[in-house]
Amino acid sequence: MFKVVSDLICPWCYIGKRRLEAALRALPPEAAASVSWHPFQLNPGMPKHGVNRKEYCMRKFGSWDRCLEMYAQISAAGKAVGLEFRFEQQATVPNTLDAHRVIWLAAKVGVQDAVMEALFRAYFCEGIDLAKRPALVQVSALTGLDPGRVERLLSSDEGTAEVLAEEREIKSLGVTSVPLFIILDEVAVSGAQPPEALLKAFSQAQAARRKRRKAAPQTVPSTTGPEGCHV
């Protein structure tokens, strides 16, 4: 079991998803690994309709040149795993609470991973504004989610308490960046680690489970640079 803590506005989370998929392909069939996605808002105080991307980036990282440097680094890492980031198409950095509620709903009907993929692709590769509820309905419908069901969710507070409660629990552990991979509830890996690092952590988690360890997950620091998004 891989529990992935992520936010949809973090490009390293999308890269981490591809690296995790590569690791899963390398596992033997008997491992029967599964993946679940868990909420983390990098900007919980974000206005409901989001903010201008350029202004947000300059405020968070100090200058537009620094932002462009980071985008270039991320784009190169993305291409290495088959992703074409199109940051220039992103006009807005969205509030992601509604998106996390859609992901929560997707878990209930068994299409959570497909919804994560569709939302990541919509935002990072197609420039779709995920702060707009019609866009969330349209994108999630591509994965088999009933659009009427998603509209009802977004027109109410359904799932809000559950998403926020899970996020509080995660942040109470001291988590300040994503992605975070919690493996078999034994080992936690921080950052978009390469497949071999995830496979090594999986072996460590299996060994810990065999020994019936009951300690809290231990975070494995990133060894490949700051490949994650921080609060």
N, C-alpha and C positions, 0 to 999 in steps of 0.2 A: 504494500500500500504506500503510495506516494501522495502526501498531502502537500499541495502547492499553494503558498500564500502569495497573492499577487494583486496588482492594480492594473487596470487596462490602459492607463496612460504611460506605463513604464515600458519602453522598448526592450529593455533587458529581459523583461518577463516573457516577451514574445520569442526572443532569442533563446531564453532558457527553456521554453516549451519545445522548441525544435531540438535542443540538445538532450532534453529528457526523452523525447521520442526516439532519438538515436540510441540512447542507453537502453530503453525498453526493448528495442529490436535486437539488442545484443544479449538479452537475458534468455535463459533456456525456457521453453514453454511451461515447464513445471513450476516456474517461479510464480506464474499467474498474478503478475503485478497489476494493480489498478491505480487510477489517478483520480483525485478529487481536488477541486479548486475552492480556495477560501479567501474571504474578503480582507482587503487592506486599502484604506484611502490615504494616499500620499498627501492629499489636500482636503481634509475633512471640512474645512471652513470655506471651500470654494463656493462662489456664488452659484445659484441654481442653474443658470444658463452658461456657466463657464466664463473664461476670460480670454483676451487676445493672446495668442501663442507667443508672439514676439515679445510683447510686454512682460508676459509671465516668465519667459526664459531669461530675459535680461535682468529682471528683478531677482530671480533665484540664483543665477550664475555670474552676474556682474557685468557682462558685456555681450553684445551680439557676436563679436569675433569668437569669444569663448564658446558660445552656443554652437556656432558653425563648426568649430573644431570638434566639439562633442558629437554633433550630428554626423560628421565625417567618420569618426571612430565607430560609432554605432552602425552606420551604413555598411562599413567594411565587415564588421562582425556579422551583420545580417546577411550579406551576400555569401559569406562562408557557409551559411546553413540554408541557403536558398530563398532568402527573404529580400524583397526590394522595398526598402523604406522610402516613402515619398513625403518627407517632412514638409516640403514646400506646399503641399496641398492641405495641410492642417491649419486652418485659420484660428481655431479655438482649442484651448485646453479645457475639457469638460469636467463638470462635477460628475463623479462616477457612482454615486449612491444608487441611482436608478439602474445602472448597468449591473451593479452587484446584486440588486434584487432580481433582475432577469436571470442572472447566473444561478441564484438561489432556487428560483422556480425551475430552471432547466435541470438541476440535480434531481428534483422530484419526479421528473418524467424521463430520466435516463439519457438526456442529450447534452449534459453539461460541457463535456469536452468539445463537442461540435459547436456549441454556442460560443465558448471561449475563442475558438479558432475564427469563427465568423466575425466576432466583435473586434478581435485584434486586427484581422485583415481589413475590415472596414475602416478602422481608425488610422492605422499606420500605412496602409497601401492604397487606400481609396479616398482618404481625406474626409470621411463621413463624420459629422458632428454627433457624437454619442450623447450630448446633452439634450438633443431633440428627441422627444419620445416617439414621434412617428418613425424616426430612423431606427430606434431600438426595436420597434415592432417589425419593421421591414426586414432588418438584418437577421433577427432571431427567427423569423418565419422561414428563412431559407434552410434552417436546420431541422424543420419539422415541428417547431413550437407553434401551437395554435395562435394566430395573431389576435383573435378575440380574447383569448385567455391572457395574453401579454398586455393588451389594452386595459383589461379589467384590473390587472395587477398594478399598472402604472397610474391608473385613475384612483387608486386607493393607497392606504398605508401598508398593505399586505407585504410581509417579508421585511419591513423596515426594522422592526424590533429584533428580529432574528439575526439579520445581517449586522446590525450595530452591536448586538450582544457578543457575537462571535468575534467581531473586530476588537472589541474591548478585551476579550480574553486573550487574543493574540498579542495585543500591545502590552498587556499586563506582564507578559514574559520578557519584555524589554526589546521587542522587535521594532526596528526603526527603518528597515530597508527591505526591499523585495527585488527579485523573487527569493523565497525561502522554501526549501524542500524538506519536509519532515518525513522520514522514511521509517515505516513500521513502528512509529511512535517511539523510536529508540535514538535515532541520529538525525540531526538537522544540518543541512548544507545551505550556506548563505551565498547568494550571488548566482549568476548564470554560469554555473560551472560546466566544464567540458564533460562529455559522456563518460570518459574514463574515471573522472572524479566521482560522478554519481554512482557508477558501478562499484567503485571501491567502498563508498559509503553504504551502498546496499548490502555488500558483503559484511561490513562492520555491524550493520543493524541486524542481519540474520544471526551473526555470532552472539550479539547481545541478547537477542530473543531466546536463543538456545540456552543461554546461561540464566535465563529468567531474570534479567536485570529489571529493576523497577525505577531506576533513576529517571529524572526528567531528560528530555532530549538535549544532546550536547551539540552546540553549534560548531561547524567546521568552517573556519574563516576562508574567505576567497584567497586563492593562491595565484590568480591570473589577473589581478587588478580589480579596480572598483566597478565590476560589471554588475551593477545593481542600481536601483533608484532609491534615494534616501528622502526621508521626511525633511 
